[in-house]
């Protein structure tokens, strides 16, 4: 039988982690970092895109880490809205 404290841990909200992906649904080669918020990830992506004009790299998506450690697509790769 699981301990009460273990059950309490599952009831606690977990800190979400985000990462940016490219058009091929792979970790973005230039923005390979873990972000604490979706806003931080998209801000970093927008800043990077502002200094790089390659349309091949303009499609950026976002993945979120699940409780089990798996990555799930949160935002499909697409050009960022201005």
N, C-alpha and C positions, 0 to 999 in steps of 0.2 A: 504494500500500500504506500503510495507516495506521501512524502511529508507535507504538512500544511504549508511550510514555507516554499516548497517547490510549486505547489498549486498557486500560491500568491504571486510567484514570479510570472506565471503564464497570464495572470490577470493584468499585469503591469503593461502599459504601452511601451513598445520598443522604439528606440531611436532609428529612424529610417535612414538608409544609405542609398545614394544614387550614383550612377555613372552614365557617361555619354557614350553613344554608339554611332557608328557610321551607317551609310546606306546599305551595307551588307550585313547589318545586325551584329557587327563585331565591335569590340571595344575600340573607341575612336583612337587612332594612332597618335594624334597630337594633343588630345584632351583626356589622357589616360590618368584619371584621378578619381578619388571617392569624395563625394560631396555630402554635406550634412543636410542640405535642403535642395528641393527642386529649383527654387529661385536661384540659389548659388550656382547650380550646374548650368542653368540656362543663361545666367549673366556671364559666366565664364565663356560659354560657347559663343554668345553674341559678340563679346569683346574680341575673341580669337578670330571670328569670321570677319569682323570689321577690318582686320589687318591682313586678311587673306582672301583673295577674290576668286579662287578656283571654284567653279560651279560643281565640280565633282565632289568637293568636300562640304558643300553647303547643306546637304541633307544630314541632319543630326537628330538622333532620337535619345530617349532616356530609359534606363532600366532602374528598377528598384530592387533592393535585396529583401528577400522574404525572411521570415523568422527561421526557416530551415537553412538559410545561407544560399539558396538558389536565386538567380537573377531573373526577373520577369520584366517584359517590355511594358513600360508605362506610357510612353509616347513613341509612336511609329517614326522612323526617320523621315524627315521632311524639312524643307527650308524653314528657318525661323522667321516668324512674323516680325516686321520692323516696328 
